[in-house]
Amino acid sequence: MELIGKPPIHPVLFYSGKVCGYLIWGLSIADALQLIALPIHSITIHKYFAGFLFITGGVLFTISMINLGKSTRLGLPTGDIIFKIKGIYRLSRNPMYLGFDCFTLAAILYTLNTAVILMGIYSLVIYHLIILGEEKFLAHRFGVNYFEYKKKVRRYL
């Protein structure tokens, strides 16, 4: 199984956006588990909402991973792939990225830390650019089938 494919946008943007996202998720989780102490500016209600977003992101991510199965990879595939449009992909064309966005927004809301906010915004923008790149790939690879799917299912929700 191919785990790493071709980045759909410039590799520096692709990997830096991913690293920023993973970093703020990890820092927020480490703070919540009291393994580190970030300068946090949010209030309790923000933290509860952040928890809700994090759980929602986890559910979206897990279901999309199950639906994609062996088709899951970091970047675009270089070999043959199957066009997956069942399960959660009937509701969103990008449920995994929607889950990532929930993780990122949860980290931002949990901390309201300036560095986390800036890295989170950068990550969200990069994820959107990745999606646009993936859409071009899918349009080229699957043609009419992808355009029909795109008419029926929204990019996010």
C-alpha positions as CSV (number, residue, x, y, z in Angstrom):
1,M,0.0,0.0,0.0
2,E,1.3,3.4,-1.0
3,L,1.3,5.7,2.1
4,I,2.9,8.8,0.6
5,G,1.8,10.2,-2.7
6,K,2.5,13.3,-4.7
7,P,1.7,16.6,-2.9
8,P,-1.2,18.4,-4.8
9,I,0.4,21.8,-4.1
10,H,3.9,23.0,-3.7
11,P,5.7,20.5,-1.3
12,V,6.9,23.2,1.1
13,L,3.3,24.5,1.5
14,F,1.9,21.0,1.7
15,Y,4.2,19.7,4.4
16,S,4.5,23.0,6.4
17,G,0.7,23.2,6.5
18,K,0.4,19.6,7.7
19,V,3.2,20.1,10.3
20,C,1.6,23.2,11.7
21,G,-1.7,21.4,12.0
22,Y,-0.2,18.4,13.7
23,L,1.9,20.5,16.0
24,I,-1.0,22.6,17.4
25,W,-3.1,19.5,17.8
26,G,-0.3,17.8,19.7
27,L,0.4,20.8,21.9
28,S,-3.2,21.3,22.7
29,I,-3.6,17.7,23.7
30,A,-0.4,17.7,25.7
31,D,-1.7,20.8,27.6
32,A,-5.1,19.3,28.2
33,L,-3.4,16.2,29.6
34,Q,-1.2,18.5,31.7
35,L,2.0,17.3,30.2
36,I,3.0,20.8,29.3
37,A,1.7,24.3,30.2
38,L,0.8,26.5,27.2
39,P,0.0,30.2,27.8
40,I,-3.8,29.8,27.5
41,H,-6.3,32.6,27.2
42,S,-9.6,30.8,26.8
43,I,-12.3,30.4,29.3
44,T,-14.0,27.2,30.4
45,I,-16.9,27.4,27.9
46,H,-14.4,27.7,25.1
47,K,-12.6,24.6,26.4
48,Y,-15.9,22.6,26.4
49,F,-16.7,23.7,22.9
50,A,-13.1,22.9,21.8
51,G,-13.7,19.4,23.3
52,F,-16.9,19.0,21.3
53,L,-15.0,20.1,18.1
54,F,-12.2,17.7,18.8
55,I,-14.5,14.7,19.3
56,T,-16.5,15.7,16.2
57,G,-13.2,15.9,14.2
58,G,-12.2,12.5,15.6
59,V,-15.5,10.9,14.5
60,L,-15.2,12.5,11.0
61,F,-11.6,11.4,10.6
62,T,-12.2,7.8,11.8
63,I,-15.3,7.3,9.6
64,S,-13.5,8.7,6.6
65,M,-10.5,6.5,7.2
66,I,-12.7,3.5,7.4
67,N,-14.5,4.5,4.2
68,L,-11.2,5.1,2.3
69,G,-9.6,1.9,3.6
70,K,-6.4,1.1,1.7
71,S,-6.9,4.2,-0.5
72,T,-5.8,6.5,2.4
73,R,-2.5,8.2,1.8
74,L,-0.6,11.5,2.4
75,G,-0.8,13.2,-1.0
76,L,-2.1,12.2,-4.4
77,P,-1.9,8.5,-5.5
78,T,0.5,7.6,-8.3
79,G,-1.1,4.3,-9.1
80,D,-4.7,3.2,-9.8
81,I,-7.4,4.1,-7.4
82,I,-11.1,3.5,-6.9
83,F,-13.4,6.5,-6.8
84,K,-15.0,6.4,-3.3
85,I,-18.4,8.0,-3.0
86,K,-20.2,5.9,-0.5
87,G,-20.6,6.1,3.2
88,I,-19.6,9.5,4.7
89,Y,-18.5,10.6,1.2
90,R,-22.2,10.9,0.3
91,L,-22.4,13.8,2.7
92,S,-19.1,15.6,2.2
93,R,-16.4,15.4,-0.5
94,N,-13.8,16.0,2.2
95,P,-14.8,14.6,5.5
96,M,-11.2,13.8,6.6
97,Y,-10.2,17.5,6.0
98,L,-13.4,18.6,7.7
99,G,-12.2,16.5,10.7
100,F,-8.7,18.1,10.5
101,D,-10.4,21.5,10.4
102,C,-12.4,20.6,13.6
103,F,-9.1,19.5,15.3
104,T,-7.5,22.8,14.3
105,L,-10.4,25.0,15.4
106,A,-10.5,23.0,18.6
107,A,-6.8,23.8,19.3
108,I,-7.3,27.5,18.5
109,L,-10.4,27.7,20.7
110,Y,-8.9,25.7,23.5
111,T,-5.8,27.9,23.8
112,L,-6.6,31.3,22.2
113,N,-2.8,31.4,22.1
114,T,-1.5,33.8,19.4
115,A,1.0,31.3,18.0
116,V,-1.6,28.5,17.9
117,I,-4.1,30.9,16.2
118,L,-1.5,31.9,13.5
119,M,-0.3,28.4,12.9
120,G,-4.0,27.2,12.8
121,I,-5.1,29.8,10.3
122,Y,-2.1,28.9,8.1
123,S,-2.9,25.2,8.4
124,L,-6.6,25.8,7.5
125,V,-5.6,27.8,4.4
126,I,-3.2,25.2,3.3
127,Y,-5.8,22.4,3.8
128,H,-8.2,24.3,1.6
129,L,-5.5,24.7,-1.1
130,I,-4.7,21.0,-0.8
131,I,-8.4,20.2,-1.4
132,L,-8.5,22.4,-4.5
133,G,-5.4,20.6,-5.8
134,E,-7.1,17.2,-5.1
135,E,-10.2,18.3,-6.9
136,K,-8.2,19.1,-10.0
137,F,-6.6,15.6,-9.8
138,L,-10.0,13.9,-9.3
139,A,-11.5,15.8,-12.2
140,H,-8.7,14.8,-14.5
141,R,-8.7,11.1,-13.3
142,F,-12.5,10.5,-13.1
143,G,-13.9,13.1,-15.5
144,V,-17.7,13.1,-15.9
145,N,-18.1,10.8,-12.8
146,Y,-16.4,13.3,-10.6
147,F,-18.3,16.3,-12.0
148,E,-21.6,14.4,-11.4
149,Y,-20.5,13.7,-7.8
150,K,-19.4,17.3,-7.4
151,K,-22.9,18.5,-8.3
152,K,-24.5,16.3,-5.7
153,V,-22.1,16.5,-2.8
154,R,-20.7,19.7,-1.2
155,R,-17.0,20.3,-0.7
156,Y,-17.4,20.5,3.1
157,L,-20.9,20.1,4.4
